Amino acid sequence: MQQMIDLYEGFICALHMMMLSEKEINYPQFTDTNFDKEMNKIWRWVKEHK
């Protein structure tokens, strides 16, 4: 459970950094989480609309 919490925390931090940065940020794909598809959609949306 702690590993999933750490993955989600890393994802949220990377989204925040991407929103503040002018540079492209790539984040590794998650595996074996319940929200892989949703997280990918959120990542793409934020990247497109920043």
PDBQT receptor file of N, H, CA, C and O in Angstrom, charges set to zero:
ATOM      1  N   MET A   1       0.816  -1.194   0.000  1.00  0.00    +0.000 N 
ATOM      2  CA  MET A   1       0.000   0.000   0.000  1.00  0.00    +0.000 C 
ATOM      3  C   MET A   1       0.865   1.267   0.000  1.00  0.00    +0.000 C 
ATOM      4  O   MET A   1       0.570   2.229  -0.709  1.00  0.00    +0.000 OA
ATOM      5  N   GLN A   2       1.925   1.256   0.795  1.00  0.00    +0.000 N 
ATOM      6  H   GLN A   2       2.165   0.474   1.371  1.00  0.00    +0.000 HD
ATOM      7  CA  GLN A   2       2.799   2.425   0.847  1.00  0.00    +0.000 C 
ATOM      8  C   GLN A   2       3.441   2.695  -0.514  1.00  0.00    +0.000 C 
ATOM      9  O   GLN A   2       3.651   3.850  -0.883  1.00  0.00    +0.000 OA
ATOM     10  N   GLN A   3       3.750   1.640  -1.255  1.00  0.00    +0.000 N 
ATOM     11  H   GLN A   3       3.579   0.701  -0.956  1.00  0.00    +0.000 HD
ATOM     12  CA  GLN A   3       4.350   1.816  -2.579  1.00  0.00    +0.000 C 
ATOM     13  C   GLN A   3       3.383   2.547  -3.508  1.00  0.00    +0.000 C 
ATOM     14  O   GLN A   3       3.804   3.419  -4.268  1.00  0.00    +0.000 OA
ATOM     15  N   MET A   4       2.105   2.208  -3.461  1.00  0.00    +0.000 N 
ATOM     16  H   MET A   4       1.763   1.500  -2.845  1.00  0.00    +0.000 HD
ATOM     17  CA  MET A   4       1.123   2.895  -4.301  1.00  0.00    +0.000 C 
ATOM     18  C   MET A   4       0.972   4.353  -3.895  1.00  0.00    +0.000 C 
ATOM     19  O   MET A   4       0.841   5.227  -4.752  1.00  0.00    +0.000 OA
ATOM     20  N   ILE A   5       0.990   4.619  -2.600  1.00  0.00    +0.000 N 
ATOM     21  H   ILE A   5       1.097   3.909  -1.904  1.00  0.00    +0.000 HD
ATOM     22  CA  ILE A   5       0.909   5.997  -2.121  1.00  0.00    +0.000 C 
ATOM     23  C   ILE A   5       2.109   6.790  -2.625  1.00  0.00    +0.000 C 
ATOM     24  O   ILE A   5       1.959   7.935  -3.051  1.00  0.00    +0.000 OA
ATOM     25  N   ASP A   6       3.292   6.194  -2.578  1.00  0.00    +0.000 N 
ATOM     26  H   ASP A   6       3.413   5.264  -2.232  1.00  0.00    +0.000 HD
ATOM     27  CA  ASP A   6       4.501   6.856  -3.068  1.00  0.00    +0.000 C 
ATOM     28  C   ASP A   6       4.423   7.122  -4.561  1.00  0.00    +0.000 C 
ATOM     29  O   ASP A   6       4.861   8.177  -5.020  1.00  0.00    +0.000 OA
ATOM     30  N   LEU A   7       3.870   6.177  -5.338  1.00  0.00    +0.000 N 
ATOM     31  H   LEU A   7       3.514   5.320  -4.965  1.00  0.00    +0.000 HD
ATOM     32  CA  LEU A   7       3.710   6.377  -6.775  1.00  0.00    +0.000 C 
ATOM     33  C   LEU A   7       2.777   7.542  -7.075  1.00  0.00    +0.000 C 
ATOM     34  O   LEU A   7       3.069   8.377  -7.931  1.00  0.00    +0.000 OA
ATOM     35  N   TYR A   8       1.660   7.592  -6.369  1.00  0.00    +0.000 N 
ATOM     36  H   TYR A   8       1.423   6.914  -5.674  1.00  0.00    +0.000 HD
ATOM     37  CA  TYR A   8       0.709   8.682  -6.587  1.00  0.00    +0.000 C 
ATOM     38  C   TYR A   8       1.286  10.023  -6.148  1.00  0.00    +0.000 C 
ATOM     39  O   TYR A   8       1.056  11.041  -6.801  1.00  0.00    +0.000 OA
ATOM     40  N   GLU A   9       2.026  10.029  -5.056  1.00  0.00    +0.000 N 
ATOM     41  H   GLU A   9       2.212   9.202  -4.525  1.00  0.00    +0.000 HD
ATOM     42  CA  GLU A   9       2.666  11.268  -4.596  1.00  0.00    +0.000 C 
ATOM     43  C   GLU A   9       3.692  11.753  -5.624  1.00  0.00    +0.000 C 
ATOM     44  O   GLU A   9       3.762  12.946  -5.918  1.00  0.00    +0.000 OA
ATOM     45  N   GLY A  10       4.475  10.841  -6.161  1.00  0.00    +0.000 N 
ATOM     46  H   GLY A  10       4.418   9.871  -5.922  1.00  0.00    +0.000 HD
ATOM     47  CA  GLY A  10       5.436  11.204  -7.206  1.00  0.00    +0.000 C 
ATOM     48  C   GLY A  10       4.756  11.743  -8.440  1.00  0.00    +0.000 C 
ATOM     49  O   GLY A  10       5.249  12.685  -9.060  1.00  0.00    +0.000 OA
ATOM     50  N   PHE A  11       3.634  11.162  -8.804  1.00  0.00    +0.000 N 
ATOM     51  H   PHE A  11       3.233  10.397  -8.300  1.00  0.00    +0.000 HD
ATOM     52  CA  PHE A  11       2.871  11.600  -9.972  1.00  0.00    +0.000 C 
ATOM     53  C   PHE A  11       2.357  13.026  -9.767  1.00  0.00    +0.000 C 
ATOM     54  O   PHE A  11       2.469  13.867 -10.659  1.00  0.00    +0.000 OA
ATOM     55  N   ILE A  12       1.797  13.287  -8.599  1.00  0.00    +0.000 N 
ATOM     56  H   ILE A  12       1.705  12.603  -7.874  1.00  0.00    +0.000 HD
ATOM     57  CA  ILE A  12       1.264  14.617  -8.317  1.00  0.00    +0.000 C 
ATOM     58  C   ILE A  12       2.381  15.652  -8.284  1.00  0.00    +0.000 C 
ATOM     59  O   ILE A  12       2.207  16.759  -8.793  1.00  0.00    +0.000 OA
ATOM     60  N   CYS A  13       3.517  15.313  -7.699  1.00  0.00    +0.000 N 
ATOM     61  H   CYS A  13       3.658  14.413  -7.286  1.00  0.00    +0.000 HD
ATOM     62  CA  CYS A  13       4.661  16.235  -7.680  1.00  0.00    +0.000 C 
ATOM     63  C   CYS A  13       5.166  16.517  -9.090  1.00  0.00    +0.000 C 
ATOM     64  O   CYS A  13       5.508  17.656  -9.409  1.00  0.00    +0.000 OA
ATOM     65  N   ALA A  14       5.214  15.497  -9.930  1.00  0.00    +0.000 N 
ATOM     66  H   ALA A  14       4.936  14.572  -9.670  1.00  0.00    +0.000 HD
ATOM     67  CA  ALA A  14       5.664  15.682 -11.312  1.00  0.00    +0.000 C 
ATOM     68  C   ALA A  14       4.680  16.558 -12.087  1.00  0.00    +0.000 C 
ATOM     69  O   ALA A  14       5.103  17.385 -12.895  1.00  0.00    +0.000 OA
ATOM     70  N   LEU A  15       3.372  16.393 -11.854  1.00  0.00    +0.000 N 
ATOM     71  H   LEU A  15       3.029  15.722 -11.198  1.00  0.00    +0.000 HD
ATOM     72  CA  LEU A  15       2.383  17.261 -12.500  1.00  0.00    +0.000 C 
ATOM     73  C   LEU A  15       2.595  18.713 -12.084  1.00  0.00    +0.000 C 
ATOM     74  O   LEU A  15       2.555  19.619 -12.916  1.00  0.00    +0.000 OA
ATOM     75  N   HIS A  16       2.817  18.919 -10.816  1.00  0.00    +0.000 N 
ATOM     76  H   HIS A  16       2.849  18.183 -10.140  1.00  0.00    +0.000 HD
ATOM     77  CA  HIS A  16       3.043  20.275 -10.311  1.00  0.00    +0.000 C 
ATOM     78  C   HIS A  16       4.293  20.885 -10.947  1.00  0.00    +0.000 C 
ATOM     79  O   HIS A  16       4.274  22.040 -11.374  1.00  0.00    +0.000 OA
ATOM     80  N   MET A  17       5.359  20.123 -11.008  1.00  0.00    +0.000 N 
ATOM     81  H   MET A  17       5.374  19.185 -10.661  1.00  0.00    +0.000 HD
ATOM     82  CA  MET A  17       6.598  20.619 -11.612  1.00  0.00    +0.000 C 
ATOM     83  C   MET A  17       6.404  20.910 -13.093  1.00  0.00    +0.000 C 
ATOM     84  O   MET A  17       6.955  21.883 -13.607  1.00  0.00    +0.000 OA
ATOM     85  N   MET A  18       5.626  20.077 -13.787  1.00  0.00    +0.000 N 
ATOM     86  H   MET A  18       5.179  19.287 -13.369  1.00  0.00    +0.000 HD
ATOM     87  CA  MET A  18       5.384  20.290 -15.211  1.00  0.00    +0.000 C 
ATOM     88  C   MET A  18       4.602  21.587 -15.422  1.00  0.00    +0.000 C 
ATOM     89  O   MET A  18       4.862  22.321 -16.375  1.00  0.00    +0.000 OA
ATOM     90  N   MET A  19       3.652  21.866 -14.540  1.00  0.00    +0.000 N 
ATOM     91  H   MET A  19       3.441  21.269 -13.766  1.00  0.00    +0.000 HD
ATOM     92  CA  MET A  19       2.853  23.082 -14.684  1.00  0.00    +0.000 C 
ATOM     93  C   MET A  19       3.701  24.335 -14.462  1.00  0.00    +0.000 C 
ATOM     94  O   MET A  19       3.451  25.367 -15.085  1.00  0.00    +0.000 OA
ATOM     95  N   LEU A  20       4.693  24.254 -13.588  1.00  0.00    +0.000 N 
ATOM     96  H   LEU A  20       4.896  23.416 -13.082  1.00  0.00    +0.000 HD
ATOM     97  CA  LEU A  20       5.520  25.420 -13.282  1.00  0.00    +0.000 C 
ATOM     98  C   LEU A  20       6.696  25.589 -14.230  1.00  0.00    +0.000 C 
ATOM     99  O   LEU A  20       7.252  26.682 -14.333  1.00  0.00    +0.000 OA
ATOM    100  N   SER A  21       7.077  24.536 -14.916  1.00  0.00    +0.000 N 
ATOM    101  H   SER A  21       6.625  23.648 -14.832  1.00  0.00    +0.000 HD
ATOM    102  CA  SER A  21       8.288  24.544 -15.726  1.00  0.00    +0.000 C 
ATOM    103  C   SER A  21       7.993  24.874 -17.180  1.00  0.00    +0.000 C 
ATOM    104  O   SER A  21       6.908  24.600 -17.692  1.00  0.00    +0.000 OA
ATOM    105  N   GLU A  22       8.969  25.458 -17.823  1.00  0.00    +0.000 N 
ATOM    106  H   GLU A  22       9.850  25.680 -17.407  1.00  0.00    +0.000 HD
ATOM    107  CA  GLU A  22       8.893  25.705 -19.263  1.00  0.00    +0.000 C 
ATOM    108  C   GLU A  22       9.442  24.527 -20.056  1.00  0.00    +0.000 C 
ATOM    109  O   GLU A  22       9.219  24.431 -21.263  1.00  0.00    +0.000 OA
ATOM    110  N   LYS A  23      10.151  23.641 -19.393  1.00  0.00    +0.000 N 
ATOM    111  H   LYS A  23      10.333  23.719 -18.413  1.00  0.00    +0.000 HD
ATOM    112  CA  LYS A  23      10.779  22.506 -20.062  1.00  0.00    +0.000 C 
ATOM    113  C   LYS A  23       9.829  21.318 -20.104  1.00  0.00    +0.000 C 
ATOM    114  O   LYS A  23       8.894  21.210 -19.310  1.00  0.00    +0.000 OA
ATOM    115  N   GLU A  24      10.098  20.434 -21.052  1.00  0.00    +0.000 N 
ATOM    116  H   GLU A  24      10.857  20.522 -21.697  1.00  0.00    +0.000 HD
ATOM    117  CA  GLU A  24       9.337  19.189 -21.145  1.00  0.00    +0.000 C 
ATOM    118  C   GLU A  24       9.764  18.259 -20.020  1.00  0.00    +0.000 C 
ATOM    119  O   GLU A  24      10.955  18.100 -19.755  1.00  0.00    +0.000 OA
ATOM    120  N   ILE A  25       8.812  17.662 -19.378  1.00  0.00    +0.000 N 
ATOM    121  H   ILE A  25       7.844  17.792 -19.594  1.00  0.00    +0.000 HD
ATOM    122  CA  ILE A  25       9.084  16.708 -18.316  1.00  0.00    +0.000 C 
ATOM    123  C   ILE A  25       8.442  15.387 -18.705  1.00  0.00    +0.000 C 
ATOM    124  O   ILE A  25       7.253  15.328 -19.017  1.00  0.00    +0.000 OA
ATOM    125  N   ASN A  26       9.223  14.351 -18.683  1.00  0.00    +0.000 N 
ATOM    126  H   ASN A  26      10.189  14.399 -18.430  1.00  0.00    +0.000 HD
ATOM    127  CA  ASN A  26       8.698  13.013 -18.939  1.00  0.00    +0.000 C 
ATOM    128  C   ASN A  26       8.666  12.250 -17.635  1.00  0.00    +0.000 C 
ATOM    129  O   ASN A  26       9.581  12.353 -16.818  1.00  0.00    +0.000 OA
ATOM    130  N   TYR A  27       7.617  11.492 -17.447  1.00  0.00    +0.000 N 
ATOM    131  H   TYR A  27       6.874  11.408 -18.110  1.00  0.00    +0.000 HD
ATOM    132  CA  TYR A  27       7.460  10.730 -16.215  1.00  0.00    +0.000 C 
ATOM    133  C   TYR A  27       7.278   9.273 -16.585  1.00  0.00    +0.000 C 
ATOM    134  O   TYR A  27       6.551   8.970 -17.531  1.00  0.00    +0.000 OA
ATOM    135  N   PRO A  28       7.907   8.375 -15.878  1.00  0.00    +0.000 N 
ATOM    136  CA  PRO A  28       7.810   6.963 -16.244  1.00  0.00    +0.000 C 
ATOM    137  C   PRO A  28       6.382   6.427 -16.120  1.00  0.00    +0.000 C 
ATOM    138  O   PRO A  28       5.591   6.894 -15.300  1.00  0.00    +0.000 OA
ATOM    139  N   GLN A  29       6.088   5.459 -16.937  1.00  0.00    +0.000 N 
ATOM    140  H   GLN A  29       6.731   5.080 -17.602  1.00  0.00    +0.000 HD
ATOM    141  CA  GLN A  29       4.784   4.803 -16.881  1.00  0.00    +0.000 C 
ATOM    142  C   GLN A  29       4.647   4.043 -15.577  1.00  0.00    +0.000 C 
ATOM    143  O   GLN A  29       5.598   3.418 -15.107  1.00  0.00    +0.000 OA
ATOM    144  N   PHE A  30       3.478   4.100 -15.005  1.00  0.00    +0.000 N 
ATOM    145  H   PHE A  30       2.705   4.608 -15.387  1.00  0.00    +0.000 HD
ATOM    146  CA  PHE A  30       3.190   3.295 -13.831  1.00  0.00    +0.000 C 
ATOM    147  C   PHE A  30       2.729   1.922 -14.281  1.00  0.00    +0.000 C 
ATOM    148  O   PHE A  30       2.162   1.776 -15.364  1.00  0.00    +0.000 OA
ATOM    149  N   THR A  31       2.961   0.953 -13.485  1.00  0.00    +0.000 N 
ATOM    150  H   THR A  31       3.421   1.071 -12.605  1.00  0.00    +0.000 HD
ATOM    151  CA  THR A  31       2.451  -0.385 -13.767  1.00  0.00    +0.000 C 
ATOM    152  C   THR A  31       1.817  -0.944 -12.511  1.00  0.00    +0.000 C 
ATOM    153  O   THR A  31       2.239  -0.646 -11.394  1.00  0.00    +0.000 OA
ATOM    154  N   ASP A  32       0.826  -1.738 -12.708  1.00  0.00    +0.000 N 
ATOM    155  H   ASP A  32       0.483  -1.980 -13.616  1.00  0.00    +0.000 HD
ATOM    156  CA  ASP A  32       0.142  -2.419 -11.610  1.00  0.00    +0.000 C 
ATOM    157  C   ASP A  32      -0.543  -1.475 -10.629  1.00  0.00    +0.000 C 
ATOM    158  O   ASP A  32      -0.645  -1.786  -9.443  1.00  0.00    +0.000 OA
ATOM    159  N   THR A  33      -1.012  -0.328 -11.108  1.00  0.00    +0.000 N 
ATOM    160  H   THR A  33      -0.929  -0.075 -12.072  1.00  0.00    +0.000 HD
ATOM    161  CA  THR A  33      -1.830   0.522 -10.254  1.00  0.00    +0.000 C 
ATOM    162  C   THR A  33      -3.236   0.543 -10.819  1.00  0.00    +0.000 C 
ATOM    163  O   THR A  33      -3.448   0.279 -12.002  1.00  0.00    +0.000 OA
ATOM    164  N   ASN A  34      -4.182   0.855  -9.970  1.00  0.00    +0.000 N 
ATOM    165  H   ASN A  34      -4.009   1.070  -9.009  1.00  0.00    +0.000 HD
ATOM    166  CA  ASN A  34      -5.579   0.846 -10.391  1.00  0.00    +0.000 C 
ATOM    167  C   ASN A  34      -5.930   2.010 -11.309  1.00  0.00    +0.000 C 
ATOM    168  O   ASN A  34      -6.936   1.962 -12.015  1.00  0.00    +0.000 OA
ATOM    169  N   PHE A  35      -5.115   3.043 -11.303  1.00  0.00    +0.000 N 
ATOM    170  H   PHE A  35      -4.297   3.081 -10.729  1.00  0.00    +0.000 HD
ATOM    171  CA  PHE A  35      -5.454   4.255 -12.028  1.00  0.00    +0.000 C 
ATOM    172  C   PHE A  35      -4.481   4.584 -13.151  1.00  0.00    +0.000 C 
ATOM    173  O   PHE A  35      -4.297   5.758 -13.473  1.00  0.00    +0.000 OA
ATOM    174  N   ASP A  36      -3.859   3.587 -13.750  1.00  0.00    +0.000 N 
ATOM    175  H   ASP A  36      -4.008   2.634 -13.488  1.00  0.00    +0.000 HD
ATOM    176  CA  ASP A  36      -2.891   3.832 -14.831  1.00  0.00    +0.000 C 
ATOM    177  C   ASP A  36      -3.507   4.625 -15.976  1.00  0.00    +0.000 C 
ATOM    178  O   ASP A  36      -2.928   5.614 -16.425  1.00  0.00    +0.000 OA
ATOM    179  N   LYS A  37      -4.664   4.206 -16.447  1.00  0.00    +0.000 N 
ATOM    180  H   LYS A  37      -5.134   3.403 -16.082  1.00  0.00    +0.000 HD
ATOM    181  CA  LYS A  37      -5.302   4.880 -17.586  1.00  0.00    +0.000 C 
ATOM    182  C   LYS A  37      -5.694   6.304 -17.225  1.00  0.00    +0.000 C 
ATOM    183  O   LYS A  37      -5.480   7.228 -18.010  1.00  0.00    +0.000 OA
ATOM    184  N   GLU A  38      -6.264   6.482 -16.047  1.00  0.00    +0.000 N 
ATOM    185  H   GLU A  38      -6.437   5.732 -15.410  1.00  0.00    +0.000 HD
ATOM    186  CA  GLU A  38      -6.677   7.815 -15.622  1.00  0.00    +0.000 C 
ATOM    187  C   GLU A  38      -5.482   8.736 -15.437  1.00  0.00    +0.000 C 
ATOM    188  O   GLU A  38      -5.536   9.906 -15.817  1.00  0.00    +0.000 OA
ATOM    189  N   MET A  39      -4.400   8.219 -14.855  1.00  0.00    +0.000 N 
ATOM    190  H   MET A  39      -4.356   7.269 -14.547  1.00  0.00    +0.000 HD
ATOM    191  CA  MET A  39      -3.212   9.025 -14.648  1.00  0.00    +0.000 C 
ATOM    192  C   MET A  39      -2.588   9.421 -15.989  1.00  0.00    +0.000 C 
ATOM    193  O   MET A  39      -2.100  10.541 -16.138  1.00  0.00    +0.000 OA
ATOM    194  N   ASN A  40      -2.601   8.527 -16.943  1.00  0.00    +0.000 N 
ATOM    195  H   ASN A  40      -2.997   7.616 -16.822  1.00  0.00    +0.000 HD
ATOM    196  CA  ASN A  40      -2.078   8.833 -18.267  1.00  0.00    +0.000 C 
ATOM    197  C   ASN A  40      -2.916   9.926 -18.934  1.00  0.00    +0.000 C 
ATOM    198  O   ASN A  40      -2.366  10.836 -19.556  1.00  0.00    +0.000 OA
ATOM    199  N   LYS A  41      -4.229   9.841 -18.809  1.00  0.00    +0.000 N 
ATOM    200  H   LYS A  41      -4.675   9.102 -18.305  1.00  0.00    +0.000 HD
ATOM    201  CA  LYS A  41      -5.107  10.862 -19.392  1.00  0.00    +0.000 C 
ATOM    202  C   LYS A  41      -4.879  12.213 -18.730  1.00  0.00    +0.000 C 
ATOM    203  O   LYS A  41      -4.832  13.241 -19.407  1.00  0.00    +0.000 OA
ATOM    204  N   ILE A  42      -4.737  12.212 -17.402  1.00  0.00    +0.000 N 
ATOM    205  H   ILE A  42      -4.775  11.377 -16.853  1.00  0.00    +0.000 HD
ATOM    206  CA  ILE A  42      -4.480  13.461 -16.685  1.00  0.00    +0.000 C 
ATOM    207  C   ILE A  42      -3.156  14.060 -17.126  1.00  0.00    +0.000 C 
ATOM    208  O   ILE A  42      -3.059  15.264 -17.364  1.00  0.00    +0.000 OA
ATOM    209  N   TRP A  43      -2.124  13.206 -17.235  1.00  0.00    +0.000 N 
ATOM    210  H   TRP A  43      -2.203  12.228 -17.041  1.00  0.00    +0.000 HD
ATOM    211  CA  TRP A  43      -0.792  13.681 -17.658  1.00  0.00    +0.000 C 
ATOM    212  C   TRP A  43      -0.856  14.328 -19.036  1.00  0.00    +0.000 C 
ATOM    213  O   TRP A  43      -0.315  15.414 -19.244  1.00  0.00    +0.000 OA
ATOM    214  N   ARG A  44      -1.521  13.657 -19.978  1.00  0.00    +0.000 N 
ATOM    215  H   ARG A  44      -1.961  12.774 -19.810  1.00  0.00    +0.000 HD
ATOM    216  CA  ARG A  44      -1.622  14.192 -21.337  1.00  0.00    +0.000 C 
ATOM    217  C   ARG A  44      -2.422  15.497 -21.373  1.00  0.00    +0.000 C 
ATOM    218  O   ARG A  44      -2.069  16.420 -22.107  1.00  0.00    +0.000 OA
ATOM    219  N   TRP A  45      -3.498  15.575 -20.585  1.00  0.00    +0.000 N 
ATOM    220  H   TRP A  45      -3.785  14.825 -19.989  1.00  0.00    +0.000 HD
ATOM    221  CA  TRP A  45      -4.318  16.780 -20.566  1.00  0.00    +0.000 C 
ATOM    222  C   TRP A  45      -3.526  17.961 -20.024  1.00  0.00    +0.000 C 
ATOM    223  O   TRP A  45      -3.546  19.045 -20.607  1.00  0.00    +0.000 OA
ATOM    224  N   VAL A  46      -2.833  17.754 -18.915  1.00  0.00    +0.000 N 
ATOM    225  H   VAL A  46      -2.817  16.873 -18.442  1.00  0.00    +0.000 HD
ATOM    226  CA  VAL A  46      -2.045  18.842 -18.313  1.00  0.00    +0.000 C 
ATOM    227  C   VAL A  46      -0.937  19.267 -19.272  1.00  0.00    +0.000 C 
ATOM    228  O   VAL A  46      -0.676  20.459 -19.439  1.00  0.00    +0.000 OA
ATOM    229  N   LYS A  47      -0.284  18.282 -19.906  1.00  0.00    +0.000 N 
ATOM    230  H   LYS A  47      -0.497  17.314 -19.771  1.00  0.00    +0.000 HD
ATOM    231  CA  LYS A  47       0.804  18.596 -20.843  1.00  0.00    +0.000 C 
ATOM    232  C   LYS A  47       0.275  19.418 -22.022  1.00  0.00    +0.000 C 
ATOM    233  O   LYS A  47       0.962  20.319 -22.503  1.00  0.00    +0.000 OA
ATOM    234  N   GLU A  48      -0.926  19.117 -22.485  1.00  0.00    +0.000 N 
ATOM    235  H   GLU A  48      -1.484  18.385 -22.095  1.00  0.00    +0.000 HD
ATOM    236  CA  GLU A  48      -1.512  19.819 -23.623  1.00  0.00    +0.000 C 
ATOM    237  C   GLU A  48      -1.990  21.218 -23.250  1.00  0.00    +0.000 C 
ATOM    238  O   GLU A  48      -1.904  22.133 -24.069  1.00  0.00    +0.000 OA
ATOM    239  N   HIS A  49      -2.487  21.402 -22.045  1.00  0.00    +0.000 N 
ATOM    240  H   HIS A  49      -2.557  20.659 -21.379  1.00  0.00    +0.000 HD
ATOM    241  CA  HIS A  49      -3.122  22.660 -21.660  1.00  0.00    +0.000 C 
ATOM    242  C   HIS A  49      -2.279  23.556 -20.768  1.00  0.00    +0.000 C 
ATOM    243  O   HIS A  49      -2.780  24.557 -20.257  1.00  0.00    +0.000 OA
ATOM    244  N   LYS A  50      -1.029  23.224 -20.571  1.00  0.00    +0.000 N 
ATOM    245  H   LYS A  50      -0.621  22.410 -20.986  1.00  0.00    +0.000 HD
ATOM    246  CA  LYS A  50      -0.225  24.069 -19.677  1.00  0.00    +0.000 C 
ATOM    247  C   LYS A  50       0.170  25.372 -20.312  1.00  0.00    +0.000 C 
ATOM    248  O   LYS A  50       0.846  26.185 -19.684  1.00  0.00    +0.000 OA
TER     249      LYS A  50
